[in-house]
Amino acid sequence: MITLYDAARCPYCARVRIVLAEKGVEHEVVAIDLSDRPAWLYEKNPSGKVPVIEEDSFVLPESPVIMEYLDERYPQPALLPADPAARALARLQVERFDDRLGDDYYAYRRGEPNRLEQRLAELDLGHQAFVDIAYLPWIVRAREMLGLELPAHLAAWLERAAARPAVAVELETVAALAA
């Protein structure tokens, strides 16, 4: 069985939680307090970051890598497209996450000048499940925790995504965090 080392507030962990739920993979969760990380976590990931998954003696950190691993290990439903070029483009969008959204999201949280609202307006999601899952946690947190009004196209996209049970659970998690 897979063990997920997780923190509810972490959007990177949310990516993995959503993939596990989408694929119906049974797993156990070990909650990590990000303000008091246990020393043993650094044995699983030298950076001390979550998410980390563990299955038998196999340990894997980093949400994009975990997402790809889970998509290959549990191929149904497929999150990445079958076409190699389309898969590569999806991976590229996730690789460029910080440039496309992440850096401005965290700058906004720190109160620094940023272009988060412009970045949200520029995002075009809803075409590829892997990419959608990679971006969704920050979009939800921008709305629920930062109080930003999403552009109409993203609000509509999120409403459609919320119909998926895995996303609905993440929305509940974030709502509880924001309360």
Salt bridges, closest charged atoms under 4 A:
ASP6 OD1 - ARG17 NH1 2.65
GLU22 OE1 - ARG164 NH2 2.39
GLU54 OE1 - LYS44 NZ 3.05
GLU55 OE2 - ARG73 NH2 2.90
GLU68 OE1 - ARG91 NE 2.72
ASP71 OD1 - LYS23 NZ 2.80
ASP104 OD2 - ARG119 NE 2.84
GLU112 OE2 - ARG110 NE 2.93
GLU122 OE1 - ARG119 NH1 3.83
ASP124 OD1 - HIS127 NE2 2.87
GLU144 OE2 - ARG143 NE 2.66
GLU170 OE1 - ARG17 NH2 2.89
GLU170 OE2 - ARG141 NH2 2.98
